[in-house]
Amino acid sequence: MSIDPTLLDDLEWRGLVADSTDREALREALTAGSVKFYIGFDPTAPSLHMGNLLQIITAMRLQRAGHTPYALVGGATGMIGDPRDSGERTLNSLDTVREWVDRVRRQIEPFLAFEGDTGFEGTNGATMVNNYDWTASLSVIDFLRDVGKHFPVNRMLARDTVRKRLESGISYTEFSYVLLQSMDYLNLFRDHGVTLQYGGSDQWGNITGGVELIRRAEGATVHAFTTPLVTKSDGTKYGKTEGGALWLDPEMMSPYAFHQFWLNVEDEKVGELLRIFTFLSHQEIEELEQQTAEKPFLRAGQKALADHMTTLVHGSQETEQARAAAAALFGGGDLSALSGTTLAAALREAGTVSVDRTDGLAVVDLLIAAGLATSRGEARRTIGEGGAYVNNVRVDDPEAVVPDDDLVDGTWLVLRRGKKRFAGVEVH
C-alpha cells in the first residue's frame, strides 16, 4: 500500500490535530514510509462511545493512508482508570474488566483491516494488543526501577488532573496511571517498533509521558498528537445524551436512536462533525455546509451525517430502517416495512404505554390510555372528525377494535391524533 503524503494536511483540515510533538518531524515521518501507530481503549464500560469512535475513525484514516495500526485494549489500565477531575473511580473486578475487554475488542475489529482479512491487499494490517499481557507479570520492584525512576514527581504533580485533585485527594493508584500508560508506549516501541501514539486532548499528559519515557529509557525520538474534544455549541461534551453516553453497542443505544442523535445536531456544529467523523471529500463537505447555511430547514448536512455514521457503525440496512421509522412516525409512512426491533426502539424513544390484550383493543380506550384523549367522549369526537389513526391508517368507526393481525411484530401499535401527536402502544 502506498503512503498518502497529504494525510497530515487532511487531518489538519478536518480539525483533528489539537496538540502534537514536533509538527514537521511528524509530517516527515508520515511521508517517509508506513508508521506503526497505536491508540488505546480502556474497558471502563461495557461499550465504546462517541469519543472512542472519533479515535477509531482516525485510526481508519491513518491505515487507509498506508500506516499500520496497533489497537490497544487496556486490560491492565482498565483495572485502574485514568484519573478524572471529579474524584476517584470505582475499581471494577478482574472478571468484569476481562468481559469488557472482550466486548471492546469485538467492537473495534470491524473498523480496521487485519492481516488475512478477505480483500485486504496491503502490508499494514492491524494488530490487537492487551497491556495486561506485559503488565500482569511485572514485579513492583521492576516497575519502580525500570519505569518509575524516569518520572520526576514534580512533573507528575503539575499535570492538570492531578493538580485539580490535590485538595480533594487522589490515591497513589490513580496518581501512577501515567506510568502504566507510558509503559505501554515503551513496550510497543521495543517489541513492535511503534513510533506514534495519538488520543484525545485530555490524554496529552499521559501521551507525552510515554514520549519522554522512551527518550529517557531508549534515547529515541517518537511522535504523538491529540484530537480535540468534541463539544456542543455551549461547550458541553457531545458524548452524552439525555439517556446517557452515545454508545456504539446496539443493545445499549438502538441504531434508530443513534441515527436520531446525529440528525438533531445543531446547524452550527454540523460542518465540524462532518469533517471529524465522515469520510466524505472536502468538496462534498463544503457543499453540505453551504446547503446548511442557505437552507437550514432542509437539514442536508444532518441527514448526510446521520446516514454516514449509522451505516459506518451499524450497517446500511439499519440506516434504511432508521430512516423508514422516522418517515413512518413523523410523516405517516408505511409501518409494515419496519422490523419489530426498529419500531420498538423508535417508539421507546418517543414514549410508549403498555396495555393488556385481555382488556380489549378498542380504539377509543387506546386513545385514552395513550394520553391522546382525556375521555371517551373526546376520543369519539376525534374519530368522528377524522383525526384518529392506527398504524397511520385513519379510523372512521368509533366502535372500532384493533385486530391482532394489525399489531406490528405481534406487539406494537402506533396511535396518532392529527398530524403531530402520536404515541406507541405495547400490547402484552
C-alpha positions in Angstrom: 0.0 0.0 0.0 1.4 3.4 -1.0 1.8 6.2 1.5 -0.6 9.2 1.2 1.6 12.3 1.6 -1.4 14.5 2.2 -2.6 12.7 5.3 -1.5 15.3 7.8 -2.9 18.1 5.7 -6.2 16.3 5.6 -6.2 15.7 9.4 -5.5 19.4 10.0 -8.2 20.5 7.5 -10.7 18.3 9.4 -9.6 19.8 12.7 -8.2 16.5 14.0 -4.9 17.7 15.3 -5.1 19.6 18.6 -1.6 19.1 20.1 1.4 17.4 18.7 5.1 16.8 19.1 7.3 18.5 16.5 4.9 19.0 13.6 7.5 19.0 10.9 9.1 15.8 12.2 5.7 14.2 12.4 5.0 15.2 8.8 8.3 13.8 7.7 7.7 10.5 9.4 4.2 10.2 7.9 5.5 10.7 4.4 8.7 8.6 4.7 7.0 5.2 5.0 4.5 3.2 6.9 4.5 4.4 10.5 3.4 1.9 13.2 1.0 3.8 15.5 -1.2 2.9 18.4 -4.4 4.1 20.1 -5.6 2.8 23.4 -9.0 2.0 24.7 -9.6 1.4 28.4 -12.5 -1.0 29.1 -14.1 1.2 31.8 -17.6 0.4 30.4 -19.3 -2.5 28.6 -19.3 -0.5 25.3 -17.3 2.1 23.4 -18.9 5.5 22.9 -18.7 8.6 20.7 -15.3 9.7 21.9 -13.8 6.3 21.2 -15.5 6.4 17.8 -13.5 9.5 16.9 -10.3 7.6 17.7 -11.3 4.6 15.7 -12.2 6.7 12.7 -8.8 8.5 13.0 -7.1 5.1 13.0 -9.0 4.2 9.9 -7.8 7.3 8.2 -4.2 6.5 9.1 -4.5 2.9 7.9 -6.0 4.0 4.6 -3.2 6.4 4.2 -0.7 3.4 4.4 0.2 3.4 8.1 0.0 0.4 10.5 -2.4 0.3 13.4 -1.9 -1.2 16.8 -5.2 -1.2 18.7 -4.5 -1.5 22.4 -7.2 -2.7 24.8 -6.3 -1.8 28.4 -6.9 -4.9 30.4 -4.4 -3.5 32.9 -5.1 0.2 32.8 -8.8 -0.5 32.7 -8.4 -2.0 36.2 -7.4 1.4 37.5 -8.9 4.0 35.1 -7.5 7.4 34.1 -7.8 10.0 36.8 -10.9 12.2 36.5 -11.4 15.8 37.7 -14.4 14.8 39.8 -13.0 12.1 42.1 -11.9 8.5 42.4 -13.3 5.9 40.0 -14.9 2.8 41.3 -12.5 0.0 40.7 -14.0 -2.9 38.7 -13.3 -6.6 39.4 -10.9 -8.5 37.2 -13.8 -10.6 35.8 -15.7 -7.5 34.8 -12.7 -5.9 33.1 -12.0 -9.2 31.2 -15.6 -9.3 30.0 -15.4 -5.7 28.9 -12.0 -6.2 27.2 -13.7 -8.9 25.0 -16.6 -6.7 24.2 -14.4 -3.7 23.3 -12.1 -5.9 21.1 -15.2 -7.1 19.2 -16.4 -3.6 18.7 -13.0 -2.4 17.3 -12.4 -5.3 15.0 -14.9 -4.4 12.2 -13.4 -1.0 11.6 -9.8 -1.9 10.9 -8.3 -4.3 8.3 -6.3 -7.1 9.9 -3.7 -9.2 8.1 -5.5 -12.0 6.3 -8.8 -10.1 6.0 -10.6 -11.0 2.8 -9.9 -8.4 0.2 -7.1 -6.7 2.3 -4.1 -6.3 0.0 -1.9 -4.0 2.0 1.1 -4.9 4.2 -0.1 -2.6 7.0 -2.7 -4.9 8.6 -3.8 -4.0 12.2 -2.7 -5.8 15.3 -4.8 -6.0 18.5 -2.8 -6.0 21.8 -3.8 -6.1 25.5 -1.5 -4.3 28.0 -2.4 -6.9 30.7 -0.1 -9.2 28.8 3.1 -7.3 29.7 1.9 -5.8 33.0 0.4 -8.7 34.9 3.8 -10.5 35.5 5.7 -7.3 36.2 7.0 -7.1 39.8 6.7 -3.9 41.8 10.5 -3.7 42.1 11.0 -3.9 38.4 8.2 -1.4 37.8 9.7 1.1 40.1 13.3 0.6 38.9 12.6 0.4 35.1 9.7 2.9 34.8 9.2 4.9 38.0 12.8 6.2 38.1 12.2 8.1 34.9 9.3 10.2 36.3 10.1 13.3 38.3 7.4 13.7 40.9 7.3 17.5 40.4 6.3 17.0 36.8 3.6 14.4 37.7 2.2 16.9 40.3 2.0 19.6 37.6 -0.4 17.6 35.4 -3.8 19.3 35.2 -5.9 16.4 36.5 -3.5 15.7 39.4 -3.3 19.4 40.4 -7.1 19.7 40.4 -7.4 16.7 42.7 -4.7 17.6 45.2 -7.1 19.4 47.6 -9.9 16.7 47.5 -7.4 13.9 47.4 -6.0 11.5 44.8 -4.9 7.9 45.6 -1.4 6.6 44.6 -3.3 4.2 42.3 -4.7 6.9 40.1 -1.6 9.1 40.5 0.5 6.3 39.0 -1.8 5.8 36.0 0.5 7.9 33.8 3.4 5.4 34.4 1.3 2.5 33.2 0.2 4.2 30.0 3.7 5.5 29.3 5.0 1.9 29.8 2.5 0.8 27.1 4.2 3.1 24.6 7.7 1.9 25.7 6.7 -1.8 25.3 5.1 -1.2 21.9 8.2 0.7 20.8 10.5 -2.0 21.9 8.6 -5.1 20.8 6.8 -3.8 17.6 8.6 -0.6 16.5 5.6 1.6 17.2 6.7 5.3 16.9 3.4 7.2 17.0 0.7 7.5 19.6 -2.4 9.6 19.5 -5.5 10.1 21.6 -8.0 12.7 22.9 -6.6 16.0 24.0 -7.4 15.2 27.6 -4.7 12.4 27.3 -1.9 14.8 26.3 -0.1 14.5 29.6 -0.3 10.7 29.5 0.8 10.6 25.9 3.8 12.9 26.4 4.7 10.8 29.4 5.3 7.9 27.1 7.2 10.0 24.6 9.5 11.2 27.4 9.9 7.7 28.9 11.1 6.4 25.5 13.6 9.3 25.2 14.9 8.6 28.7 15.0 4.8 28.6 15.9 4.3 25.0 17.4 7.6 23.8 14.9 7.6 20.9 12.6 10.2 19.5 9.0 9.2 18.8 5.8 11.1 17.8 2.4 11.9 19.2 -0.6 14.1 18.6 -4.1 14.5 20.1 -7.5 15.0 18.6 -9.8 17.7 20.0 -12.6 17.0 22.5 -15.9 17.3 20.6 -18.3 19.7 22.3 -21.7 21.2 21.6 -22.1 24.9 20.8 -22.4 25.7 24.5 -19.1 24.0 25.3 -20.5 20.9 27.0 -19.4 17.4 25.9 -21.1 15.8 22.9 -20.5 12.3 24.3 -23.7 12.5 26.5 -27.4 12.4 25.6 -30.4 12.6 27.8 -30.3 8.8 28.2 -26.5 8.6 28.8 -23.5 8.2 26.6 -23.7 7.8 22.9 -22.9 4.1 23.0 -21.9 2.1 19.9 -23.4 -1.2 21.3 -26.9 -1.5 19.7 -28.2 -3.1 22.9 -27.3 0.0 24.8 -28.4 2.5 22.2 -30.6 1.5 19.3 -29.5 2.2 15.7 -32.7 4.4 15.5 -31.7 6.5 18.5 -28.1 6.7 17.2 -29.4 7.9 13.8 -31.7 10.4 15.5 -28.8 11.8 17.6 -26.8 12.8 14.5 -29.9 14.0 12.7 -30.6 16.5 15.5 -27.1 18.1 15.9 -27.0 21.9 15.8 -26.6 23.7 12.5 -23.6 25.5 13.9 -21.8 22.2 14.5 -22.8 20.0 11.6 -19.9 21.1 9.4 -17.4 20.4 12.1 -18.9 16.9 12.8 -18.9 16.1 9.1 -15.2 16.9 8.9 -14.3 14.9 12.0 -16.4 11.8 11.7 -17.1 11.2 8.0 -15.0 10.1 5.0 -16.8 12.5 2.7 -14.5 14.5 0.5 -13.5 18.1 1.2 -15.8 19.2 -1.7 -18.7 17.2 -0.5 -18.5 18.6 3.0 -18.1 22.2 1.8 -21.2 21.8 -0.4 -23.2 20.4 2.5 -22.0 23.2 4.7 -23.2 25.7 2.1 -26.6 24.0 1.8 -27.0 24.0 5.6 -26.2 27.7 5.7 -28.5 28.7 2.8 -31.4 26.3 3.5 -31.1 25.0 7.1 -34.7 23.8 7.1 -33.7 21.0 4.7 -31.1 19.7 7.2 -29.0 18.3 4.3 -25.8 18.2 6.5 -27.5 16.5 9.3 -29.1 13.9 7.1 -25.8 13.1 5.4 -24.1 12.9 8.8 -26.8 10.6 10.3 -26.8 8.3 7.3 -23.0 8.1 7.1 -22.5 7.5 10.8 -25.2 4.9 11.2 -24.0 3.0 8.2 -20.5 3.0 9.4 -21.4 1.7 12.9 -24.5 -0.4 12.3 -24.6 -1.1 8.6 -26.7 0.2 5.7 -29.8 -1.9 6.5 -30.1 -0.3 9.9 -29.7 3.1 8.3 -32.6 2.3 6.0 -34.7 1.1 8.9 -34.0 4.2 10.9 -34.9 6.4 8.0 -38.1 4.4 7.4 -39.0 4.5 11.1 -38.7 8.3 11.2 -40.7 8.6 8.0 -43.4 6.4 9.3 -43.7 8.1 12.7 -43.3 11.7 11.6 -44.5 11.5 8.1 -47.2 8.9 8.1 -45.3 6.3 6.1 -45.8 2.6 5.9 -45.1 0.8 9.2 -45.3 -2.6 7.6 -41.8 -2.1 6.1 -40.3 -1.8 9.6 -38.8 -4.6 11.7 -40.3 -5.0 15.1 -37.0 -4.2 16.7 -36.6 -0.9 14.9 -40.2 0.1 15.6 -39.9 -0.8 19.3 -36.7 1.3 19.6 -38.3 4.3 17.8 -41.4 4.2 19.9 -39.5 3.8 23.2 -37.5 6.9 22.2 -40.8 8.8 21.6 -42.6 7.4 24.6 -44.9 4.4 24.9 -47.7 3.0 27.1 -48.4 -0.7 27.8 -51.9 -2.3 27.6 -53.2 -5.7 28.4 -54.5 -7.7 25.4 -57.2 -9.2 27.6 -58.7 -5.8 28.3 -59.6 -5.5 24.6 -58.1 -3.2 22.0 -60.9 -0.7 21.4 -59.5 2.4 19.6 -61.4 4.7 22.0 -59.8 3.1 25.0 -56.4 3.1 23.4 -56.5 6.8 22.7 -57.3 7.5 26.4 -54.6 5.1 27.6 -52.0 6.7 25.3 -52.9 10.2 26.5 -54.2 11.3 23.2 -57.7 11.9 24.6 -58.9 12.6 28.1 -62.3 11.0 27.9 -64.3 8.5 25.8 -66.4 11.4 24.5 -63.3 13.3 23.4 -61.9 10.1 21.8 -65.2 9.5 19.9 -65.2 13.1 18.6 -61.6 12.8 17.4 -62.6 9.6 15.5 -65.7 11.2 14.1 -63.8 14.3 12.9 -61.3 12.0 11.0 -58.4 12.8 13.3 -57.6 9.3 14.7 -55.1 6.9 13.1 -53.9 3.4 14.0 -50.7 2.5 12.3 -51.1 5.5 10.1 -54.5 4.3 8.8 -57.5 6.6 9.6 -60.1 5.1 11.8 -63.7 6.1 10.9 -65.7 3.9 13.3 -65.9 5.0 17.0 -66.6 1.4 17.9 -63.5 0.1 16.1 -61.4 -2.6 17.7 -57.9 -3.3 16.6 -57.5 -6.9 15.4 -54.4 -8.9 16.5 -53.3 -9.0 12.9 -52.7 -5.3 12.9 -50.1 -5.5 15.7 -46.7 -4.9 14.3 -44.4 -7.8 15.2 -47.4 -9.0 17.2 -46.8 -6.4 19.9 -46.9 -2.8 18.7 -49.4 -0.2 17.6 -48.8 3.4 16.6 -51.7 5.8 17.5 -51.9 9.2 16.0 -54.2 12.2 16.7 -54.0 14.7 13.9 -50.6 15.3 12.2 -48.3 15.9 15.1 -49.4 13.9 18.1 -48.7 10.2 18.3 -47.9 7.5 20.8 -46.7 4.0 20.8 -48.7 1.2 22.4 -47.1 -2.0 23.6 -49.6 -4.8 23.8 -49.0 -7.6 26.3 
